[in-house]
Amino acid sequence: MRKEYWKKVSILLVAAILLFSGCGTSEEKKSPYEGKWIGLVAETMGVQMSVEEAIGGAFEFEVKKNNKVEFTVGDEHGSGKWSVEENQFTLTIEGAEMTGEIGDNCITFEDMLEMGVKVIFAKDGTDAMDPSLYMTEEEKAMVGTWSSDSVEELLGDGPQTSMEGVENIGDALRLEFKKDHTVAVRYKGQDIGEFGWTIALGYCTIDTENPGIYVTINEDGTLTIDYSDDVDYYTFHCVKSE
């Protein structure tokens, strides 16, 4: 009889251990929002641009346990809190509360940091990190490499298919528009730099003053680009590489 008693006690102890073990696992279950979120795309007044251009630096935050969050804006670092209710993600930073709409591994804040700027964050390591998912059709068409096929001087004799200083007219001006809203510019075979770009009303604005680069999107899908620096002023006709 004593043997049966201890057998029952052992069974009860094992059941209790399993029960409490299960409870512990439930409490430690990781939230699907935990992890790093990267600011990919910003929008102001209907114009999309890089987050760096919109707010002056990269923006990311890391969701941690116990509703804590750490963030980085440019060179600034700090901490705050987060919460979720239905499809709304609330982020509290430095006393400012912002609520974003939760999507498929992305969160969209309509008024980030009370700056009137819409910012889309994507969870690091997911398919949502592809910036082209948030581009307009006009922006998608711009992404790629464009090369000049003719050039015209300000007071010249019309479009020319050759240019002094380059063997191939395609090397006179080359622009590589990237998904992150930056464009790499090469002029006469030399790297000029990388600049931000945006599209509005049929024009593409490149964020540089010297050189000045002004882009018109033509109805036939080609580009007319006015390029000027301290020495030169040319108008290029550019086509997209296949």
Buried (B, 14 or more C-beta within 10 A) or exposed (E): EEEEEEEEEEEEEEEEEEEEEEEEEEEEEEEEBEBBBBBBBBBBEEEBBBBBBBBEBBBBBBBBEEBEBBBBBEEEEEEBEBBBEEEEBBBBBEEEEBBBEBBEBBBBBEEBBEEEBBBBBBBBEEEBBEBEBBBEEEBEBBBEBBBBBBBBBEEEEEEBEEBEEBEEBBBBBBBBBBBBBBBBBBBBEEEBEBBBBBBEEEEBBBBBEEBEBBBEBEEEEBBBBBBBEEEEEBBBBBBBEE
